[in-house]
């Protein structure tokens, strides 16, 4: 039996992606999560052990930089000593894991992969845990934030290479601008200090052939992709570890909520009579920066509902949005702050989504075609939208550029080719279920 340590990026979607894998591995292994107190309950509900670390030092320092701004970051020389103390405490805190947990394998979320610097002294075996499609450079394929559809020709190869060069150039500009304008408060200097404290050969490990929002990536670690590998573009020479795909069991809100129960009864009636085309719309967890864009788009959806009474919309707007901004509502639109998404999809004919990997996976399992409107172009949403179109699972659009009429036209197009989309999704689901387990042999080889 191996002791496997999970260190997951502090976001609900990332935990939801990791928990089915943890449950699968827990059949013959000991599972421990490194997490903060806010995510401890999610892990505990699954019966896994936790090792609580309250503060991620680099995330803390990045937050302080945003709060202080340019001037204080530039002139506050005393911050260097404070920063060194914070990072040193982080190293001490994480190295306690070696004494208390004795992990045989660490599954480290790619979104904060700089922690491999600290974990290099804790465990000899570290896997990059990827909840998106693989972010490494592949022939013909653009960085995962791009909506470019690959062409498997000589021309397509050079376009893919050129898009990667543009990404590297932007990364260099971003890194040096941060070092220039925030000399005592930038992410890259923090990583430099952390590598010095841990005696980590950072300059030899920088990976320029992998997409990341943080612009810092490390090479030399095998990648485990927990998202459906078959959903990715066909690639040449890419080797990743895989595991059987599954959906979390306990992620839904209670089904006995009166208003939601009334909705499901209404949807069952509408589906039985076949008079409505049911569309579920959710843009995921909204950041402050995304909220204004999301409100504008949801207002467009409300206008689409006014165009066709045969469409029925369920909008999930999240906890942070005031639904009053969408009033007045037509009779064929209902709003919820939160719904049990995987449960609701069984009643849906179409999902309008921002393109998050969890939502796409659930749509495939429920065999629901998608209309993808990427909300944030820094993440994988645009790339996921391109893959939805490539595999014939739905359509994509521009969340800012598409008018209500254009959105309605795309919904009509999905309706017209509905059986084709359903057939393609069924094929994709079957391929997902046939994904081989190459992770277990890997674990057995290192234990």
N, C-alpha and C positions, 0 to 999 in steps of 0.2 A: 504494500500500500504506500502510495506517495503522498506527501503533503504539498498541496498546490495552493499558492497564494495568488489571489486576484487583487489587482490595484486598478480601480475603474475611475474614469473621469467623472467628476461629481455632477452628473446630469441624469435625470430619470431615464431618458432614452437609452443611454449607455448601460445603465444597470439592467434595464429590461432586456437588452441584447445579450448580456453576459449570464443572466440567471438560468436560462434553459441549459446552457453549456455547463454551468456549475452543477446543476442538478444531475445532468447526464454523467459527469465525472465523479460525482459523490457516491455512485454505486460501489466503487472500489477504491476511492481515494478520500483523504481528509481535505476539506475545503475551508480556507480561511480568507476573509475579505479584509483588506486595509481600507478603512473608510472614516468619514467624519460622523459625528453624532446624528446629523440630519438624515443620513442615509442608512444608519445602523438598523432601524426598524424594518426597512425593506428587505435587508439581508436576513435579519433574525426571523422574519415571517417564513422564510424558506428553510430555516433550521440550520443555517451555517454559522460558524464561529466568526467573530469580528475582532480586529485589532484597531482600536480607535486612535486616529491621529487627527487632532482638531484643525491644524493649520498646515496648508500647503504653502511653504515659504515663498516660492516663486510666484504663485497666484496672489499671495498677500502683497508682495512687493510691487507687482504690476498694478494692483488696485490702488496702492498708495501713490504710485506715479500718476495715475489718472486724476486722483483727488488733488494732488499738490500742483500739478500742471508744470509748464515749461520752466518758469522762473525759479521756483523753489527747487526743482530737480537740478537745474544748472548751477545754482549758487550754494546749495546745501552740501558742503564738503564733509560735514560731520556724519552724513547719512552713510558713508562708506563703512565706518566702523560699526554702526548699527546693523547695516546689511550683512556684514561679515558675521556678526553675532547670531543673527536670525538664521542664516544659512548653515552655520556651524551647529546650531541647535537642531535644525532639520536633519543633518547628517547623523547626529547622535541619536535622535528619535527613531529614525528609520533603521539604523544599525542594531537597535534593540530587537528588531524582528529576528535577527539571526540567532539570538540567545533564547527568545521566547517561542518562536514558531519552528525554526529549523526547516525552512522550505526546501523541497527538492526541485521545484519548478515555480517560476513566477510568470504569471500572465499579466502583462503590463499594457494597459490601454494606450493605443497609439497617440491619443490626443495630449497626453503629457509624458511623452516618451523620454524627456530629459531625466526622468527619475531613474532611468537605466544607469546613469552616472552614480547614483547613490547605491542602487541595488547590485552594482558590479562587485561590491565587497560583501554582499549578503548571500548571494547564490550564484552558482556557476551556470545555471540554465535559465535563460530569460527568453520568453516568447513575446513578440509584438502581437497584441490582441486588436484586431481590426474589425470594427463594427460597420465600416463602410466597405465598398468594394476596394480592392487593392489599390493603394496610392502610389505604388512604384512605377517607374517609367517603363512603358511597353512600346514596342514598335507599332507604328500606325495610330496609336491612341494618344489623345491629348491629356493634359492634367485633369484630375477628377473634377475640378471646378468648372471645366469647360463644357459647353453644350454641343461641341463639334461632334458630328457623326463620322466615324472613321471610314476611309476608303482603302481597301486592301489592294492598292496598286502602287506603282513607283511614286506617282504624284501624291497619293495619300500618305506614303511613308515620309516624304519630305515635309508635308504640311504638319504632320505630327511632331517631327523633329523641330520645326520652326516654332511651334506653339510651346514646346518645352524650353527652348532658348529664351522666348519672351518671358516665361515664368521665372527662369533663373535670373534674368536681367532685373525684373521687378523685385525679386527677393533681395538681390544685392543692393539695389537702391533703397529699399525699405530698411535693411539692416544698417547701412551706413548713415542713413538719415536719423535713425534712432540713436545711434552712437554719437552723432554730432549734436542733436538737439536735446538729448537726455543723457549727458555723459555720466551722471551719477545715479541714473534711474532707468536703465534700459534692460530689457530681457536678455540680450546677448551677453552683456557684461555679467549679469547674474549667473548665467550658465557657465561662463568662464571661471568665476570665483568658485562655483560649486565643483567644477572639474578639478581645480587646484586643490581644494580641500580633500577630495577623494582620490587624488593622484591618478586621475583618469586622462588618457591620451586623447583629448577632445579633437585636436586638429587632424588626427589620423582617422577619426571616426565620423567626420561630417559627411552626410549623404546629400548630394545635390540632385540625385535622380529619384526623388520622392516628393510628392506634393504634401505641404503642410501649411496651415494658416499661420502657425507661430514662426515659420521660416527657419526653424532649427530642427534638423533630423539627424539621427544616428544610424550607421550601418553596422552590419555584422550580426543581426539577430533574426532568426527565422520568424516568418509571419503566419499567424493563424487567422484566417478570415471566417468570422462567424456569420456574416451576411451570405446570401446564396451565391456561390461562386459562378453558377451557370447564368446568373443575371448579368454578369460582367460581359464586356466585349470579348470576342475571341482574341486570344493573344498568342504570341510566339515566345516560347522559352521561359514563361513565368511559372515558378514553382512555389506553391503555398500549401500549408497544412489545412486540412478541412475536417469538419465534423458534421454529423447529421443535423439538419435544420429542424427547429421546433419553435412553437409559440409559447410565451410565458403563460402560466395558468392563473396567477393571482394578480394580474396587473389591472383588472377591470374594477371600477367602482361597484358597490353592491347593486344587485339587480332589483332589489325590492323597493328602491326609491319610487314613490308613487307616480311622479310625473314621467319618469322614463318607462315605467310599466305601461302607462296609458299610451305612450308613443308606440311601443312595440305592438300593442293590440291594434292601434290604428294602422300601422304599417302592414300587419298581417292581413287586415281587411282590404287595404289598397292593393296588395299583391294578389290576393285571391280574386279580386274583381278585375285586375289588370288594367285599371284606368289611369294609373299614375306611373311615371318614370321617376324612381326614388334616387335622389342624389345626396350623398353625404359629403359635407365640405369641412375640412379642418386644415389649418396651417401650422399645426404643431405648437410647441412651446414658444411664445413670442418674447423676444427681447425688447428693450425700450426702443432700440433703433428700428426694429421691424414693425412696431405696433401701428405707426401712422400709415405705412404701406398696406398693412393687413386690413385696416379699417376701410381704406379707399377701395380695396378689392372686394371686400364683403358687401359694400354698398353697390358695387356693380352686380354682384350675384343677386342682391335684392331686386335690382332693375330687370335682370334676366327672368326672375320669377314672375314679374309683372307681364312679361311678353307671352308667356305660355302657361296656362293654368293646368296643363297636363304634366307639368314638372312639379315634383314635391321635394323641397330642400330641408335638410337638417344641418344647421350650422353649429359647430362646436368652436366657441370663441376663446376658451381659456379663462383662467381665474382672474387674470389681470386686466381684462377689457370690460368696460361698462357697455352692456348691450343696448343702452338707451341711444347710443350714437347711430344705431341701425334702424331706429323707429321712424315712421310707422312701417309695420310689416304687413305684406299681403297674406292672405289666408293659406297659401301653399308654402309658407316658410315658418319653421320653428327654430328657436335658439336655445342652446344649452351651454353652460359654462364648461361642463365636462361630461363625456359619455363613455361607456365601456365600448371602446372602438371595435375591438375584434368581435364582440357580440353583435354590435349594430351592423357590421358589414354583411352579415348573412341576410339582412333585409334590404340591402342597397343594390341598385343597378349600376351605379357609377360613383367613384370617389374623386372629388376635386381635392388635391393634396399639394403641399409644398415640396414634396419629393424626398422626405425623410426615409431612410432605409427601413426602419421598423414599419412604417405605414405601407410601404411598397410590398414588403414581405407578407404582411397580413392580407393585403389585397390579393396577392397571388394565391395564398392559402384559401381565401374565401371566393376566389375566381371572380373578382370584381374589376372590370376595366377602369383605367385611370385617366384623368385629365390633370397634368402636372403643371403647376405654376410655381417655379422656384422663387423663394422669398429672399434668400441670402446667397449671393454669388461667391462668397468666400469659402463656402463649404462644398459638400458633394451634391447639393440639390440639382444644380444644372446638369452635372454629369449623369445623375440618376434619371433625370427627365430624358436625356438623349438615349439612354439604355432602354427606357420604356418604349420609346418610338422605334428603336432599332429592332427590338424583339416583337414588335406589333402588339404591345399590351395596352396601348392607349395613345394619347396625343399630349403635346406640351404647348405652353403658351407663354406670353410675357405678362407678368403680373401688373406691370405699370403701363405697358403699351396696348394691351388688348382692351377694346371697348366692350360694353355689354353685348352689342350686336355680334362682335367677333367671338366672344365666349359662347353665346347662344349657337352660333354656326358650328363651333367645334363640338358642342353637346349633340347637335343634330347629326353631325358626321359620325360620332361614336354610335349613336342610335342606328344609323343606316348600315354600318359595318359591324353591328354588335356581335353577331354569331362568330365572325372571324376573330374578333378580339377575345371572345370567350374561349374559343378553341386554342388560340395561342397561349393564353394564360393556363389552360389545362395542361398543355404540353410542358410549359415552364414548371408548373407545380410537380408534375411527374419527375422531371429532371432533378428538381430540388430534393425530392424524397429519395432519389437514387444516389445522392451525393455520397461518396465513400468516406469512411472514417479513417483518416491517416494520422489523426492526433493520438489515438490510443497506442498504436505501435511505437510512435515517437516517445511517449511517456514511458512505456515499458523498456525502451532501449536505454533510458537515462537513469532509471531507478535501480 
